[in-house]
Amino acid sequence: MYILDALTWTYIKEYMIGRQGDFINFQKAVAVIVGSFLVGIGINGFLVPHHLIDGGVIGIALILHYFFGYQTGLSMLILSIPIFLYAWYYERPFFYSSVHGLLLTSLFMDWLNPLKKVFSISILTSSLIGGAIIGMGIGLMLRYETSSGGTDMLAKIIAKSTSMDIAFAIIVIDTLIISAAAFTLGIEIFLFSCVTIIIIGLITSLMKVRD
């Protein structure tokens, strides 16, 4: 769809799967692919049709999509640059463990955009199902010590430097950002977006994220 396509698949072949076919890297590659795919489904299939938002970087990217028509995945990638620059200088392992997740999640979020016209269900059902699917995707990636970048990486950094559980850190970050954006959404969308964020945090926690 854009230049990330070639970069992403080259990265998978040469780095994630590994030249020697390392099985652990292969498991991580599968986890990132499946997790990113689930996030793309949850966002496009269930959040976008009702203009619901996630928190963090994805939430900001969704707001830009709703109001200006920008591509959600590309916006997420650009908005994540400051966090990745911080990780590059201060938390280099987090940078290496998350950059592939960011690329794939951004890719799938734009590839799966047509799903926004597939499901016709209520806003409550969408917030619950969408939150569960996104939480499964994020939880799967975190389980294999990777993430989609953005808020997930920021939460990992906070969890490492404090005693805060990573799932709770995600909820706190996401709630702060969605609260700041509440005036642009309307009370109904704001409340159901909060439901989505809570479900994402709970499902992420149930995935038994490794320390």
C-alpha positions as CSV (number, residue, x, y, z in Angstrom):
1,M,0.0,0.0,0.0
2,Y,2.9,2.3,0.7
3,I,6.6,1.9,1.1
4,L,6.3,0.0,4.4
5,D,5.1,-3.1,2.5
6,A,8.5,-4.0,1.1
7,L,10.4,-2.9,4.2
8,T,8.1,-5.0,6.5
9,W,8.3,-8.2,4.6
10,T,12.1,-7.9,4.1
11,Y,12.4,-7.4,7.8
12,I,10.3,-10.5,8.6
13,K,12.5,-12.7,6.3
14,E,15.9,-11.4,7.3
15,Y,15.5,-10.5,11.0
16,M,12.5,-12.1,12.6
17,I,12.6,-15.5,11.1
18,G,16.4,-15.4,11.0
19,R,18.9,-16.6,8.5
20,Q,19.4,-19.8,10.5
21,G,15.8,-20.5,11.1
22,D,15.9,-19.9,14.8
23,F,12.6,-21.4,16.3
24,I,12.3,-18.7,19.0
25,N,12.5,-15.9,16.4
26,F,10.0,-17.8,14.3
27,Q,7.5,-18.0,17.2
28,K,8.0,-14.2,17.8
29,A,7.4,-13.6,14.0
30,V,4.2,-15.6,14.1
31,A,3.0,-13.8,17.3
32,V,3.7,-10.4,15.7
33,I,1.9,-11.3,12.5
34,V,-1.2,-12.7,14.2
35,G,-1.2,-10.0,16.9
36,S,-1.0,-7.2,14.4
37,F,-3.6,-8.8,12.2
38,L,-6.0,-9.0,15.2
39,V,-5.4,-5.3,16.1
40,G,-6.2,-4.4,12.5
41,I,-9.4,-6.4,12.6
42,G,-10.5,-5.0,15.9
43,I,-9.8,-1.4,14.8
44,N,-11.4,-1.5,11.3
45,G,-14.1,-4.0,11.9
46,F,-15.5,-2.7,15.2
47,L,-14.2,0.6,16.2
48,V,-14.1,2.6,13.0
49,P,-17.8,2.0,12.0
50,H,-19.0,3.8,15.2
51,H,-16.1,6.3,15.4
52,L,-14.9,4.7,18.6
53,I,-11.3,5.2,19.6
54,D,-8.6,3.3,21.4
55,G,-6.3,5.2,23.6
56,G,-2.7,6.3,23.0
57,V,-1.1,6.6,19.6
58,I,-3.8,4.5,17.9
59,G,-6.5,6.7,19.4
60,I,-4.8,9.9,18.1
61,A,-4.4,8.3,14.7
62,L,-8.1,7.3,14.6
63,I,-9.1,10.9,15.5
64,L,-7.0,12.1,12.6
65,H,-8.7,9.5,10.4
66,Y,-12.2,10.5,11.4
67,F,-11.7,14.3,11.0
68,F,-9.2,14.5,8.2
69,G,-9.4,11.2,6.4
70,Y,-5.7,10.4,7.0
71,Q,-4.6,6.7,6.8
72,T,-4.7,5.3,10.4
73,G,-1.7,3.1,10.0
74,L,0.5,5.7,8.5
75,S,-0.6,8.3,11.1
76,M,0.2,5.8,13.8
77,L,3.7,5.2,12.4
78,I,4.5,9.0,12.2
79,L,3.1,9.7,15.7
80,S,5.2,6.9,17.2
81,I,8.5,8.4,16.0
82,P,9.1,10.4,19.2
83,I,8.6,7.3,21.4
84,F,10.9,5.3,19.2
85,L,13.6,8.0,19.3
86,Y,13.4,7.9,23.1
87,A,13.6,4.1,23.1
88,W,16.6,4.2,20.7
89,Y,18.6,6.4,23.0
90,Y,17.5,5.1,26.4
91,E,15.8,1.7,26.0
92,R,17.4,0.2,23.0
93,P,16.1,-3.4,23.7
94,F,12.5,-2.0,23.6
95,F,13.2,-0.4,20.3
96,Y,14.4,-3.6,18.7
97,S,11.6,-5.7,20.1
98,S,8.9,-3.3,19.0
99,V,9.9,-1.8,15.6
100,H,8.7,-4.8,13.6
101,G,5.4,-4.8,15.5
102,L,4.8,-1.2,14.7
103,L,5.5,-1.7,11.0
104,L,3.2,-4.7,10.8
105,T,0.4,-3.2,12.8
106,S,0.5,0.0,10.7
107,L,0.4,-2.1,7.6
108,F,-2.5,-4.2,8.7
109,M,-4.5,-1.3,10.0
110,D,-4.5,0.3,6.5
111,W,-4.8,-3.0,4.6
112,L,-7.9,-4.0,6.6
113,N,-9.6,-0.7,6.2
114,P,-12.4,-2.2,4.0
115,L,-13.6,-4.2,7.1
116,K,-15.3,-1.0,8.3
117,K,-18.2,-1.8,6.0
118,V,-18.5,-5.5,6.8
119,F,-20.2,-5.7,10.3
120,S,-23.5,-4.1,11.2
121,I,-23.8,-4.4,15.0
122,S,-24.6,-2.1,17.9
123,I,-22.1,0.3,19.3
124,L,-22.0,-1.7,22.6
125,T,-21.4,-5.0,20.9
126,S,-18.7,-3.3,18.8
127,S,-17.0,-1.8,21.8
128,L,-16.9,-5.2,23.6
129,I,-15.9,-7.4,20.6
130,G,-13.4,-4.8,19.2
131,G,-11.8,-4.4,22.6
132,A,-11.5,-8.1,23.1
133,I,-9.9,-8.7,19.7
134,I,-7.5,-5.8,20.1
135,G,-6.6,-6.9,23.6
136,M,-5.9,-10.4,22.3
137,G,-3.6,-9.0,19.6
138,I,-1.7,-6.7,22.0
139,G,-1.5,-9.4,24.7
140,L,-0.1,-12.0,22.2
141,M,2.6,-9.7,21.1
142,L,3.5,-8.7,24.7
143,R,3.6,-12.3,25.6
144,Y,6.4,-12.9,23.2
145,E,8.2,-9.7,24.4
146,T,7.3,-7.6,21.5
147,S,4.6,-5.0,20.8
148,S,2.9,-2.8,18.3
149,G,5.0,0.1,19.5
150,G,3.4,3.4,20.6
151,T,1.5,3.1,23.8
152,D,2.5,-0.5,24.3
153,M,6.2,0.4,24.3
154,L,5.6,3.4,26.5
155,A,3.7,1.1,29.0
156,K,6.6,-1.4,28.9
157,I,9.0,1.4,29.8
158,I,6.8,2.6,32.6
159,A,6.3,-0.9,33.9
160,K,10.0,-1.6,33.9
161,S,10.9,1.6,35.9
162,T,8.0,1.2,38.4
163,S,6.0,-1.5,40.1
164,M,2.9,-0.8,37.9
165,D,1.4,-3.8,36.0
166,I,1.8,-3.3,32.3
167,A,-1.9,-3.8,31.5
168,F,-2.8,-1.2,34.2
169,A,-0.2,1.2,32.7
170,I,-1.9,0.8,29.3
171,I,-5.3,1.6,30.8
172,V,-4.0,4.7,32.6
173,I,-2.2,6.0,29.4
174,D,-5.2,5.3,27.2
175,T,-7.7,6.8,29.6
176,L,-5.7,10.1,29.9
177,I,-5.5,10.5,26.1
178,I,-9.2,9.6,25.5
179,S,-10.2,12.0,28.2
180,A,-8.2,14.8,26.6
181,A,-10.0,14.1,23.3
182,A,-13.5,13.7,24.8
183,F,-14.8,17.1,23.7
184,T,-14.3,16.1,20.0
185,L,-16.2,12.8,20.3
186,G,-19.5,13.4,22.1
187,I,-20.5,11.7,25.4
188,E,-21.8,8.5,23.9
189,I,-18.7,7.8,21.8
190,F,-16.5,8.8,24.8
191,L,-18.3,6.4,27.2
192,F,-18.2,3.4,24.8
193,S,-14.6,4.1,23.9
194,C,-13.8,3.9,27.6
195,V,-15.5,0.5,27.6
196,T,-13.3,-0.6,24.7
197,I,-10.1,0.6,26.5
198,I,-11.1,-1.3,29.7
199,I,-11.7,-4.5,27.8
200,I,-8.4,-4.1,26.0
201,G,-6.6,-3.8,29.3
202,L,-8.4,-6.7,30.9
203,I,-7.8,-9.1,27.9
204,T,-4.2,-8.0,27.7
205,S,-3.8,-8.9,31.4
206,L,-5.6,-12.3,30.9
207,M,-3.1,-13.2,28.2
208,K,-0.6,-13.6,31.0
209,V,2.0,-11.2,29.8
210,R,5.5,-12.3,30.7
211,D,7.6,-9.9,32.9
